[in-house]
Amino acid sequence: MIFLQVELLKDLPLPQALLERAAQETLEFAQSGKQGDLSIVLTGDEALQRLNHEFMGIDAPTDVLSFPADFIDPDTSQPYLGDVIISIPRAKAQAFENGQSVQDEVLLLVVHGVLHLLGYDHALPEEKEQMWAAQAAVLSRLPRS
């Protein structure tokens, strides 16, 4: 099950079902249908800056952070994959910079964050190539605005 926690979405009409679908499509692409629970949190720059500083040692906001987990959720008996935290202000700024809709940027960040939960990374060139290809494949399965 995909849990969506919205802290900052009052002026941003993003369909919850589409965000959940982006996460589900990513799981299906990367794990061949294997299921697991995860949380997606939509919030602001302050929260991302605090988490980025605390866990990554970088005192600056960022667009998305992923916190992988590895345990069985006692309520659902499913593997809990972790949390994806997205900054809506960063998504808006990046959407403007990239000439795309905020919805498309948030979908990209959901896919990117879930791929990180599943072990994808982009620190090395070959990892980045594989992760960007996976992102493109998943995004091609989603409606774009």
DAWO-V785409 format. One record per backbone hydrogen bond with DSSP energy under -0.5 kcal/mol. CO is the residue of the C=O (numbers start at 1). NH is the residue of the N-H. Records with the same first field share a line. If there is no record, write none. Layout:
CO=NH, NH
This chain:
1=3, 38
3=5, 40
4=6
5=7, 42
9=12
11=13
12=14
13=15
15=18, 19
16=20
17=21
18=22
19=23
20=24
21=25
22=26
23=27
24=28
25=29
26=30
27=31
28=32
31=34
37=81, 82
38=3
39=84
40=5, 42
41=43, 86
42=7, 8
43=88
44=48
45=49
46=50
47=51
48=52
49=53
50=54
51=55, 56
52=56, 57, 58
53=57
57=59
58=60
63=87
65=85
67=83
71=73, 80
73=77
78=73
79=37, 81
80=71
81=69
82=39
83=67
84=41
85=65
86=43, 88
87=91
88=92
89=93
90=94
91=95
92=96
93=97
94=98
95=99, 100
96=99
101=105
102=106
103=107
104=108
105=109
106=110
107=111
108=112
109=113
110=114
111=115
112=116
113=117
114=118
115=120
116=119
124=128
125=129
126=130
127=131
128=132
129=133
130=134
131=135
132=136
133=137
134=138
135=139
136=140
138=141
139=142
